[in-house]
């Protein structure tokens, strides 16, 4: 009897009516109850087998399809779970329990496009939830689509009005886009509406500091201290302004006690070190002190993804990308949702020639970020370098379709496509594509890779002396001398 009661409770939850559980639909009520009982007892294999048998006799019963989806989800088999919940939704598109379950599956499987579509459906048809808007913003940010993020916030503002959270979120988007005009306007709006809020003042001060407007930043931090006399970030900044006579290394060393302090937050500690990280490449002392602080933070916050990412950045900016790989991987081992870390890791692997590992990492990144051209770039590059030109073309052809702000990445992908065609002995498409690149004003004609490919094109056309000349120019521009010299020697 208890299972029957639980069954009807479940049906009520799903918005169904008991009449749906009929012998015609389920084969028999007893079979369904047996299957449900096995599921409730965590006998998932037996339950799955029983529900699947019911599905064969009644494939259009959404309740059974939902039950099968939940069993697959419990086993972390997200593709099958998604398949079955989408079948259930096709039969009952307005069932919000089904749709919520589908949305959770899309989130767990990192299917961002479907996750976004479901969030939009929830916003349009479900109960209003501000969190859905902010999740959409987060998802678009992960994909690097900041314009869509801003549009979502515009819709939220029209529905719920202007809030501190909305304004702060928007300023971070404009910072990522480096749109100083929109950023200044948004900060002005925040200050007008929440001028005495510490979090708002902190954001205003940090932007002023980043723009080297130290006088304005000092005024903002002083205002923060009037509201919160113990604010660590404000105290550090004001103390730094009184230490202008100190050298950079002396100032950096003065952070020692702060790095070990329990009162100062991890994020505030990292924030103080970030301006020094690019300087570590030119100053060995700064680099050494940064590493000491990174080790202190590693001990205080073991396994923290932000600390590991910063540790990787210290090595990467000091032109030691090989040592940065370990820390970027550790960062991603704890949280995979920061695209910038994936990008840094791929660049570090590329710079150190770890192409087999780069191939693996770029494919993992593609599963999470299918709309990021840089992932296709590295996937195509590794396939080309490892002797897989046909596979390389597949990735590069997809990559060039995606808008990208970095013109060099786009041109390199097209040059790699020419390279792949040449390796596949497909001279006609290689010549046609290169002809378009040669007339493109955005393409740098003095770039080593362009000169190398140009040499190949001239060789195909039988212009050997001109090909050798281009390859020699490529060497002078920084191309790999040993590899290019082999091409030259092959024509002599």
N, C-alpha and C positions, 0 to 999 in steps of 0.2 A: 504493500500500500504506500509506503514512504516514497518509492520511486515514482509511483503514479502522481503523487502530490508534487514532487519535484519537477516532473514532466510538465504539469499544467502551469507551475510557476514559471518555468522556462518559456513556455508558449506565450504566457501573458507578457513576459519581458520582451519577447520578440515582436509583440504586436500582432500575434496570430490569434485565431479562435480555435477552440477544441475541435470543431467540425472538420478542420483540415486534416486531423490525424484519423484517417479512415482506413478501413481494410483495403479499399481500392487503391489508395495512394501509397500505403506503407507495406502492403502485403498482408500484414497482421499487426495488431497492436502489441502482441506478445513479443514479436521479433524486435520491434522498435524498443520496447522496454528492456529487453535483454541487452541490446546494444548500448542503450543509455546507462544501464547498470554497470556494464563492463567499463565504460568510460569513466564513470564516477569512482570506480575502484582502481583507476589508473592502469587498467588492462588495455592499453591503447591498441596494440596489435590485433587483439581479438575484436575490440570495438570497431576498428577500422574495417576489418573483414566483414563484420555484420552489417555496418552501415553501407558498405559498398554493394553488398548483396541486395539491400533494400533499394539502393539507387538504380540497380539494373531493372527492377520491376516498376519503379516510379522515378524516372530521371528528372522530372520537373518539380520535385518536392524541395522547396528551398530550405526547409528546416533540416532535412537530412544533409543537404549540401553544406549548410552552415556547420553542422556537427562534424562532418568530414574535414572541413577547413580548420576547425579548432584542434582536431587531433594532429593534423600535419603541422600546425603552428607549435603545438607542444613539443613536437619532435624537431623543431627548428628547420623543417622542410618548407621554407617560405614560398618557393615557386609553386608547389602543389597547393599549398594553403591559399595562395592568391588565385590560382586557377579556380578552385572551388568556391571561394567567396565571391568571385566575379560572376560565376554562374548563378549563385543565389541572388545577387544584386540584379542581374538581368531579369530574373523572375519577379523580384520585389524591389524595384529601384528606390522606393521611398522609405524602406526600412532603415532607420538611422542606426540601429544596433549593428546591422550588417555593414553599413558604410563606415561606422566608427572602427569596426574590426579591420576592415580593408585598409583604412587610413593608418592604423597601427602597423599593419603588415608592410605597407609601402615604406613607412618610416624605418622599420627594423631591417628591411632589405635594401635601404638606400636608393629606392626608386623615386628620386626627387620629382621628376615630371608628373608621375601618377599621384604622388603625395600632394603636390600642389593642386592638381585637378580636384582631388577629394577635399582638400581644405577649402577651395573655392565653392564646391558644392555645399559643404557644411555652412559656409558663410551665407550663401544664397538661400538655403532651404532649412538649415537647422536652427537650433537655438543660438542666439548671438553670443559669441565668445571672443573677447578681445585677443586671447592667446592665439587664436587661429590666424589673425592678421600678423602678429609678431613672428609666428612660425613661418608664414609665407615670406616675410622679410628675411628671416634667417636663411631660408632655403635659397632665395634668389641671391643673397650675398655669397653663399657657398658656391653658387654657379658663376659668380662674378658679374651677375646681371643687376647692377646697382640701379639702373633706371627703372626696372620693374619694381625693385624694392621701394623706391621713392613713390611710385604710383600707388602701391598698396597702402602706404602711409597717408597719402592724400585721401584715399577712400575712407580710411579709418577716421581721419580728422573730420570729414564731412558727417560721419555717423555719430561719433562720440565726442567731438570737440578736441581742442588742443590740450595736451597734457605734457607734464614734464618728461615722462618716459618717451612719448612720441617725439618730442623735440630733441632729446638726447640721442635717440636712435637715428634720427634724420641727420644730425650733425656728423655722426660717425660714418654715415654713407657718403656725405659730401667730402669728408676727409679722405676716404678711400678713393673717391673719384678725383681728388685734388681740385675740387671746384671751389676756389677761394671766395668767389662772389656769392654763391648760394650759401656757403658755410658762414660767412660774415652776417648775412641776412638772417639766417636761422639762429645764430647766437644772439643777435640783437632781439629777436622775438622771444627767445628763452629768458633773457635778462629782464625784458619788460614784464613778463608774466611770472617769473620765479626768481627775481633778482636777489632774494635773501636766502636761497636754498644752497647749501654747501656743495651738493653734487653738481648743480648747475655752475656755480662759481668755479669749481675745480675744472670742469670742462672748458669754460671760457679761459681760465688761466693757462691750461695746458696748450690750448691752441695759440694763445698769445706767446707763450714760451717757444713753441715750435716755429713760430713766425719771427722769432728774435725780437719781439716787442717786449723787452724786459721791464721797461718802466710800467707799462700797462699790466703785465703779469704780476709785478710786485704789488701793485695796488689791489689786484684781485685777491692775491694770497693774504694780504693784510686784512682785507674785508672778511676772508674766511676765518682768520684767527680771532676776529672780534666775535664771531658766532660760535666757533669751536676752538678754544685756546690750545687744545691738545692735538690739532690736526697735523699729522706727521709730514704730509707732503708740503704743506705751507711752511712748516718749521724748517724743513730741509732747504727749500728754495730761498727763503729769506736769509738763512745762514750762509748759503752759497754766495749771495750778493754781497755779504760782508767779507768774503774771502777772495775778492778779485785779485789781490796781490799775490795769492798763491799760484804756483804753477799748476798745470792740469794734473800732473801725476800726484802732486801733494794734495790737491783737492780730492782726487779719486781715492787716495789712501785714507783720507779722513772719513770715508764711508765705512771703515772697518767695523766700528761698533754698531752702526746702523744695520749692517748686513746680518749681524748675530743677534739683533734685538728681537724679542718676541712681540713687542708692541707694534712694530712697523709691519704692515702687511706684505706678503710675498709680492703682490702686484706693484706696490709702491717701491719696493727694493729693485725690482726689474726695471721699472720706469726710470729710476735714477741712473742705471747702468747703460741703458740703450744709447744715449748720445755719445758714449765713449767707444762703443763697439766698432764703428768704422775707423776709429783712430788707432786701433790696435795693429792694423797692417803696417803703419809707418813708425810706431813707437813700441819697441819691445817691452819697455817697462809697463806701459799701459796694458799691453797684451797679457803680461805676466800677472798683474794685479787682477785683471778681469777673470783670468782662469782661477785665481785663488778664491775670488768671490763666488764664482760658479760652483766650485767645490763645496764652499760653505752652504750655499743654497741647496745643493744636491743632498747634503747630510740633513738639513733642516726639513726639506720637502722631498723625501725620496720618491722617485718615480713621477714627479710632477711634470706634465707635458709642457708647460710654459717654461719651466727651468731648463728642461732638456732642449727645447727649441732655441732658447737663448744661448745655451752652451754650444750648440751646433753653429749658431750665427757668429759666435766669437771666433771659432776656428775658420769658418767659411770666409769671413771678412778679412781674416789675417792671411788669406791665400793658402789655407791648408784644408781644402775641401775634403780630402781623404779622411781626416780626423773628424770632420763634421758629420759624416754619414752615420756613425754610431749613435749620436745624440738625436738626430732627426728621426731615425728609426725607433728609438726609445720613446720619443714624443708621440709618434703615430701609433705605437703599441698601446698607448693609454687612451688616445682620442684621435679618431681618423677624420674629424670634420673640419680641420683647418687646412684649407687648400694651399695656403702659402708655405706650409711645412712640406707638403708633397712636392711643390714646385722647387723649393730649395734642395730637397733630397735628390730629385731628378737631375738638377743642374750639377750638384756635387758629384753624382755618379758619372755624368757625362764628362765633366772636367778631368776625372781620374781614370777615364777609359774603362769603367766597369760595366761594359755593355750588356752582358748577360743578366746582371742584376738590374740594370736600368730597364731592360726589356720586361722583366717580371714586375718591377715597381710601376712602370708606365701603364701596364695592362690593369694592375690593381687600381691605379688612380682613375683610369677610364671608366671602370665599373661605377665609381662614386661620382665622377664628374664628366659625364659624356658630352657636355657642352663646352669643355675647355680645350681650345685649339692646341695649347702647349702639350697636352697629353698625347694627342695624335702626332704632334711633331716628334716627340721623343720615341713613341712607339714606332713610327715610320723610320726614324733615324737608326734605331737599334736593329730593326729588320734589315735595313739596307746594309749596314756595316757587317752584320752577321751572315750575309750572303743569301738573303731572302727578299729579292727585289719585288717579286709579285705580291707578297704579303705587305711589303712596305708601301706599294702603290695604293692598296686598299685603305690603309690608315691615312695616308697623305691626301687622297682624294676626298675623304670625309673631312679632314682637318681644314683644308682650304675653303670649305663651304662655311665655316664658322667665323663670324666677325672677330677680329683681333686688333687691339690697339697697336701692337708691336709690328711695324711694317717689315722689320728684318725677319721675324719668325715666319710671316706669310711668304716672303720672297724665298727664304731658305726651303720651305716646304715645296714650293714650285720647282726650285732648282734640284731638290732631291727627287722629285718626280721625273725630271729630265734624266737625272743620273740612273734612276731605276729603269726607265725605258731603254737607255743605252745598254745597261747590263743585260736586259732581256732581248737585245738586238732588234728593238722596235724603233728603227731610226726615223721613220716618218713622223710619229707623234712626238718624238724627242725634238726634232727640228722645228716642228710647228709650235710646240710649247715654248721653246727657247726663243724663237723669233718674237713672240709676244713679250717675253721678259726683256729682251734686248731693247725693245722700244718703250718699255715702261719707265717713266721718269722717277718712280719711287725706288727702283732697283739700283743699288750701289754697284756700279760697273767696276769699281776698284776693289771690291770685296774678294778675298782669297778664293772663296768657294765659287763665286761667279766666274772668276778668271779660270779656275780649274775646269769647270763645266764648259766654258767657252772653248777651251783647248780641245776638249773631247768633240765638240760640235765641228770645229775646224778640221779635226782629224777625220771625222766621218765624211766631210766634204772633200777630202783628199788634199787639204791645204796643210801639209805636214810642217813646213817651216813656220807658218803662222801659228800652228798649234803649239810648237815648241816655244815660240816667243811668249804666248799667253801663259804657258806653264811656268816659264821663268819669272814672269811678272807675278804669278801666284805665289811662288817661293819668296820673292822680295816683299810681298804684302803680308806674309806670315803663315802661308800654308805649310803643311808638313813636308819638309825638304826631302827626306828619304823616300817618301811615297811618290812625290811628284817627279823626283829625279829618275825613278824607275820607269815612269811613263815616257820621259824624255829619252832615256837610253833605249827604250824599246822602238823608237822611231829612227834612231841613228844607224 
